Amino acid sequence: MTEIVGVRFKRAGKVYYFDPAGTDLEVNDYVVVKTTRGLELGQVVISPKQVLASDVDKPLKPVVRKAEPEDIECVQKLEAQERE
């Protein structure tokens, strides 16, 4: 069995699966994860759960950490600048 957590990066975007790496996470928590584009902030949409190892396609990347308030604030500022 493998533990996974579902993370979404955009409001209506695709859900990506990560290894929670022992981090205590709940739905709506913000997390920092390492992606092919570097570190990104995402929101937990599927709480950690156990699945069969055969259901996981490739080794999952781990959740780096829970997001700090500063991380969330920084992303909100960048999104506001992007809209301008």
N, C-alpha and C positions, 0 to 999 in steps of 0.2 A: 504494500500500500504506500502511496505517496500523498503528501499533503500539498494542496494547491490553494491559491487565493486568486479571485478574478479582479482585475484592475482595468479601469477605463480611463483614457486620457482626455477624451472630448465628451461633451454632454451626450451626444447620440452616437458615439463611436463604437468601434469593435471592442469586445472584452478580450483581454490578454491574460494568460495565466502565468503566475510566478510562484516560486517557493517562498512561503512566509518566513522561512529561516528562524523559526522559534519566536518570532515577533507576535505579540498578542494583538490581533487585529479584529475589527468589527466592521460591518457595512457602514459606509459613509466616512470612514477614516481616510485621511490623505496619507500617501506613502511616497517615498523616493525610491525609484527603481532604476537599474542600469539597463538601458536599451541599446540598440545598434546606433542610436543617435546621441548617446551619452546619458547622463543622469536626467530623469524626467519625473515630474510630479503627476501622480495619478490618484484616482479615488477608488477605494475598495467597493465593488458592487456585488461580489460573491464572497461571503465569509469563508475563512479557511475550512476546508473539508478534506476528508480522505477519499482518494480514488484509486483504482487499480493502476499499478505501474504500467501495465500494457495499454492503458487509455491515454497515457502521456506520450506525445510524439518524440520529443527530444529532451535533453536535460534542461530543466527549467532554470531561469536566472533567478537569483534570490532577491527578496526585498532588501534594500540597503538599510532603511530605517523608516520609522514613522516620521511624517513631515512635521517640522516645527512651525509655529506661527509665522516666523520670518520667511520660511519657504513659501507659504501660501500667499503672504503679502507681496513678495517679489513677483510671483507669477501673475497675480492680479494687476500689478502695476504694468508689467510687460503686455498683458492683454489689452489694457486701457490704451497704452501707447500705440499698439497695433491698430486699434479701431480708429485712432486719430489719423 
